[in-house]
Amino acid sequence: MNDNAFTFQTLHPDTIMDALFEQGIRVDSGLTPLNSYENRVYQFQDEDRQRFVVKFYRPHRWTAEQIQEEHQFALDLLDDEVPVAAPLLFNQQTLLTHQGFFYAVFPCLGGRQFEADNIDQMESVARYLGRIHQTARKRIFQARPTMGIEEYLTAPRQVFEATSLIPASLKVAFLNATDALIDATKARWDNNVPVLRLHGDCHAGNILWRDGPLFVDLDDARMGPAIQDLWMLLNGDKAEQRMQLETIIEAYEEFSPFNSDEIVLIEPLRAMRFVYYLAWLIRRWDDPAFPRNFPWLSGEDYWRNQITIFTEQVKVLQEPPLQLTPMY
């Protein structure tokens, strides 16, 4: 595959139609692109008026073995009656290939947006996260990575140093802020916390609501601490987050035990997400979709703001972690 495949420049509508036709699917509508920057995802309808979603994976990001582990996790969850978007089987295979691209076909499962400030919905999501982790503990990922300092901090720091996207006038200040954040995060990170298979990116945008939650997009699934799948549901000030966390843990523990020692990892994980996300944007800048959708990344104001965010997060990391209300 040529280098342009990295930016999906060789993925044309005809290519997608041909790939689906190879699996016996005749597209009877247009291909409607769905919101995805990392991969290319399209909704369509076949000649029987059934709706599907096809996902073409970004080349060179995951190996076939890693994608198959993602798919197996989704199928494991489906077997345990967890509402998740799982790939369909074609000749007993979920991972398909066409012209060098990996792709998969999913049923089209609609729903409303999950309301992150709705306590009833949050409780339901937390119960299902307990069930997800109950299933997750039955086996481990062999090929997919484990969350840690190297992937989320050390490698991104190298990306920051090498890029020309950060304005020269702010480069030193930004790298200094990054180093301070990395040091503060390392001081709070605990390599001894047990890990399990995770959704990995369980924010409100990856949860739909249809008389209950539907979990989508396991693309970032990996091994890591259970709290990674919980903390992104929190929002608001510290008092609100504490109340939300107590609600989440109480519902979660109906299905899975929760290790309260992991609460101290919330702010380190937030810091790691800040750093990793920025490096991801820089790594993808050669994809035309990224300059088009993130034009501010080349502006000085954006990087000044990132320095402020990193500096503020260092202060948060130096404060006592979130505490649950004592039970007497």
N, C-alpha and C positions, 0 to 999 in steps of 0.2 A: 504494500500500500504506500502511495507517495506521501510526502510530508503534508500536503494540503488536506489529507484526510483528517488530520488532527483538528482542523477547523470546520469539518463537515462540508467542505466545498465540493466534494464528490458525491454527496448524498442529495440526489435530485428526487422530485416526486415520482418520476418513472422508476427510479431505483427502488423506492419504497413499495410502489405498486407491484413491481416484479417480485420482490421478496415475499410479499403477502400471497401473490398468485402461486408461488412455489409451494405454499402451505395449503393450497386449496381455497384461499379466501379471495373473493372478487370484490373489490371496493366499488360500492355503488353511490358514493358521495365524494365530496372533496376531502382532502386531508386537512383537518383543522389543527393548527399547532397549539399545543398547550404550554403553559408557562414553565419552562425548564431551560436553564442556561448550561448546565453540566452535560446533559444528554439532549437528544432530539426526540420529542414525544408528540404524537399526533393522535387525534380522535377521528374515527371514521365509522361508516355504516356499510354493512355488506349487502348482498343482493336479497337476503332474507330479512332485511331491515333490523338486524342485530347490530348493536353498537359495540365497538372495541377500541382499545388504545394500543398503539404500537410504540415501543420504546427502543430507539437505537442508541447503544452505549457509546460514550466518547472513546475513540480508539486509544489504546495504550494506557488507559487509566487502571482498569481491572483486568486480570487474567481470566481465562475461561473458568478455571477452578474457583476463583473468587466470586464470580458472578453466579456460578452454580450453587455455591454456599448461600448466597443471598436468596436465591430461589428456593433452596431446600428449607431455609428458615421460614420463608413465607408459607410454604406448603405444610410445614410442621404446625405452624400457627393455625392454618385453615383446618387441619385435622383435629386440632384441639378447640375448634369452634370459636376462634378469635377472629373478629371482623377485620380482615386485612386484604389489600389488593394483591392477589397472588397470580403468577403467570400461568397461562394455559399450556397444556401438553400437546405436542404434535409428534406423533410416533414415539411417545414416551420421553420426549425431550422438551424442556422449557427454553433452553438456550439455543437460538437459531443463528445461522450465519448466512450472509449474502454479500458478495463482492468484498470480502474482508471485514465487514462490519458484524459485530455481535448485536442481536436484537431479540426482543421477546414481545409476545402479544398478551394483553390482559383484557378481561371483561371491562366494559365501561361502567363504573360504579359511581353514580352521582351522589350529591349530598350538599347540605348547606355548610357554611363556614362554622367551625367550632368556635363557641363564644368563650374566650379565655377568662372573662369576668363573671361567668355563670357558674355558681358554686355547685349546682346539681350536675351540670355537664362535667365539671372538673372531677367530681367524685366518681362519676361513671368512667371517665378516662383513666383515673387512677386505679380503679378496680381491674380494668382491662390491662393496664400496664403490669399489675400484679400477675395476671394470667399470662401475659407475654413473657414475663421473666420466669414464671413457673415452667413454661415450655422451653425457654431459652436454656435453662439449667440441665436439660436432658442430654445435651451434647455440646461440643465446643467447635468454634471455627478453627480449622487447621491452616487455611490459606489466607484468610483475611487478617488484617493487622489488629494489634491491641493498642488502645489509646495510650499515649505517653508523651513524655517530654520531647523526644527526638522528632516525632512526626509533627507535633503541634507547636513547638517552640524553636528547637534548634534548626531544623530544616527551613522553616519560614524566615528565621533571622538571616540565613544565607541568601535567601531570595531577596530580602530587603537590601542587603549590601550590594547585590549585583545589579539591581534594576536601575534604569534611568528614569523611571516614572516619578520617583520621589524628587521634587525640586532640589537642586544642588544647595540652595541657600538653607534648606531645612533638613538635609540628609543627616548631618551629625546630630542635631537635636533629636530627630526621630529615632536614630539608632540608639542614642543614649536612653531615651524613654523606653524603647523596646528592651534594652538590657536590664533596666531597672525593673520592668514588669516581669521579665523572665526570672530574675533573681528572687523577686517576691513570690512568684508562683512556685518556684522550686522549693522555697522554704516551707510552703504549705502542702506540697504534693506528697502523697503517701503511696509508695509502690507495693505496700503489703495488703492493700484492700483487695478482697476477692473480686475476680472479674467474671463476666458471663456474656453471652451473646446479647447484643443491644440492637434496638432500632437505630440508635446512633444520632438521629437528627429529629428528635420528637418535639418539634415546636408546633405552634397552633396551625401553621400553614400546611402541615402534613397530617392533619386530623380533619376529617369531614364528619358532619353530623347528619344521621338519618335514623331517627328514633334510637339513637345510640351512636357511639363513635365508630368511625371506619379509619383505620390506619393505612396510610399510603406511603410509598417511596422509601424502600429499605436500602436505597443505593449507598448510604453511608454506614450500613450495618458493620459492626466490628465487635471485638471483645473490649470490655471496659467495666467500670464500676456502675452498679445499678442506678446511682443517683444521676448519671448522665441522662437517663431517659425521663427523669422527673423534674430537674431544676428549670428546664426551659418553659415549663408551665407557669412559673412564678412571675408575677409582675407587681408593680407598685412599690411603695416604700417598704422599709424593713418590717414594720408592724403588719402590713398587709401580707407580705411574703411569709411571715411566720404563721399567720392564720391559714394561709393557703397550704403551706407545707404540712401543717398539722392535719388539715382535711385530706390532703393527698396521701399521707402516710397511713392514716386510719383506714382509708378505703383500700389502699394498696395491700395492707397487711391482712385483708380478708382472704388473699390468695398467695401472697409471698411474704416471707419475713423481711423486715427492713433493718439494716445495720445502721444505727444512728451515728456511728463513727464517720460515716460517709458525708454527713452534713458539712463538715469542714472542707470538703472538696468542691462545694458549689462555686465559690468565688475563684479558685484556681481554674476550674473548668470554664467559667465565664471568660477569664483572661485568655485561656488557651483558644477559645473560640474567636475572640477578637483578633488574635495574632494569625491564626490559621486562615480565617476568612480573608484578611487582607492579602496574605500570600497567595491564596487561591485566585483572587482577582488579578494579581500581577501575572501569575502563571498562565492565565487564560487570555491575556491581553491580545495575543496574536489571532484569537478567534474574533472575526468581525462583529459578532453579536455583543462582545463585551464593551468595546469603545462606544458602540451605538447605545447601549443601555446603561452604561456607567461613565458618562462623559466627564463627570466631576473628578474622576480619579487622577486626572492630569493637572488639576488646579491646586494652587498653594493653600487655599482656604481648607480644602479637604484634609490635607496632611497636617496643617496646624491643629485642626479639630482632632485628628487621630492622636497627636501628641498629648492633647488635653485629656482625651479618653484614657489613654494608657497611664498617664500620671495620676488621674483620679482613681483608676483601678488599683494602682499600687497602694494608695491610701486605704481603700476598702480592704485589701488583703492584709493590711497591718492592724485592722480593727478585729475585735472578737467575732467569731463566726456566728451565723444565725443560730439562735437558741430556741428550743421548743419550750412551751410552758411546762414547768415542773408538775408532775402528777403526785398527789399526796394521798 
